[in-house]
Amino acid sequence: MNKPSDDKDFIAAPSPADTIVGKPPRARVADAVDPDETAGAKLERKRDYLEGFLAKKPEEEGASGAGGKLQQAVVDALKEIYDPEIPVNIYDLGLIYGVEVDDDCDVTVIMTLTTPHCPVAESMPGEVELRAASVPGVRDAEVNLVWDPPWGPEKMTDEARLELGML
């Protein structure tokens, strides 16, 4: 049987209760205000900040990503595809659930059809993919056909409802 010895092979970490850490100093307004700054110098500092703010040019809108030019161009291209049975484009009809553009300019379109037995179930996703891929700047396009959530008339835009006499 091994006898406990006084020679230890390890060093125990101190208990958190053994270490006393003082509170960090609080930030005070007086620390941020320069008491030697004159009113004219303060006004000049504010004027410099305002001029820099007003002179800043808006950041250039990226081509990819949500709200980008490329996404809008793909949406505009999809608005040119009409359902053969209904005189409304598939975007306003609510068949397009999402258009995503990644940093590599690859487009993913998430869409559905009015029913799984839709007569254009075989051709419509292919047409959407071709139309999205034909937009200048798009490297590749992919269509994901989903059935959940199911399509319903409430997904149509007001313009589509007006066109169909549903308003």
N, C-alpha and C positions, 0 to 999 in steps of 0.2 A: 504494500500500500504506500502511495506517495504521501510524504509529509509536506504540509504547506511550508513554504520557505519565505523568507523576507525578501529574497531577490525576485524582482518582478521583471517579466519580459515585455511589459507594456507600460505605457503611461496613460492614466485615465484623464479624460478631458475634464476641465473644471465644470462644475454644475452652473447652469445659468443663474442660479441664486447667488453664486460666489462672485460673479462678475457684475460690478455696478457700473452701469453706463449712464452718464448724465444726459439730461434732455438736450436736444439740439437747440441752439439759440433761435428765438422767434424772429421772424422778419418784421421790421418796424418801418413805418412810412418815413420816419425821420432819417432812416438809413438810406433811402432812395432819393430823397430830396437834397439837392445841393443848396445849402443856406447862402452860399456866396453868389449864386446865379441871379442875375438881375432880371427884371421883367422883360427888358428888350431882348436879352439872350434867350430867355425862355420862349418868347414869341418867335424869334428867328429859328429856333430848333423845331417848333411846331410847323412853321412855314416850310422848312426843308422837308419835313416828313410828308406834308400835304403835297408838295410839288412832286416828290418821288412817287407818291401814290397815284396822282393824276397822270404822270408821265408814263407809268407802266402800261405796256401794251398787253392786250388780252392774250392769254396763252393760246397757241394754235390748237385747234380742235383735232384730236387724233382721228385717224381714219378708222381704226378698229375700236371695239368696245361698245358698250351700251351708249346710245345716243350719238354715235360717230357717223361721219358722212357715208361710210361704206354700209353700215347697217341701214341707214335711210335709203340708200340706193337700192339695196336688196328688197326692202319693203315696197318701194315704188315699182320695182320690177314684178313683184308678186301681185301687186294691184292690177297688173295687166292681164292676169289669168282669170278667166271667167268660168263659173260653173256652167256646164253645157245645158242644164235644165232650168237654171235660175239666172236671170239677167243681172247678176251681181258678182263683183270680183270676190275671189276666195278670201282676201284679207278682210274686207268689210263684212263678209258673210260670217266671219268668226272662226274660220277653219284653221287659221294660223295662230298657234298659241304662243310662239316665241321665235325670234330671230337673234341668234347669238353669233358674234364675230370675235374670234380670238386674236391675239397679237400677231399670229402668222397669217392673218387674213383668210382663215378657214371659216366657213359659214356653216352653222347648224340650224336647220329649220325644224321646229317642232310643230306638227300639224295633226289634224284629225280629218275625218270625213263626216258627212251628215249621218250616215249609217254604215255599218260594216259591209252591207250588201249594196253599197252605192255602185252604180254602173261604171263609174270611172275609178273604182278602187285600185285597179291595176295600173292605169295610165297617169292619174293625177300626181302621185308622189314623184314619179319620174319626170314629169313636166316641170314640177316645182324645183326639183334638183337641177335640171338643165337651165331653167331660167335664172336661178340664183347663181349658178356657176358662170353664167354668161355675163354677169355684171363686171365691168372693168375694175380690176383691183382685187377681185376674189381669186384666191389660189385654188381652193377646193370647196365643194359644197356637199352637204349630207342632209338627208331628210329622215327624221324620226317620226314614224306614224304611230300615234298613240290613241287609245280609246278611252282613257280615263284622265280627266273628267270627260264624260260624253258630251257631244255637241248638243246644243239646244238653241232655240230661237233667241234666247236672252243674250247670247254671245254676239249677235249681229250689232253693227253700229247703227246709229239713228239714220244715217244716209241709206243704208241697206233696207231698213224697215220702211223708210219713206218710199224708196223705189218699188218695194213689193206691196205698198198700200197697207202696211201693218200699223201705221201711226194715225 
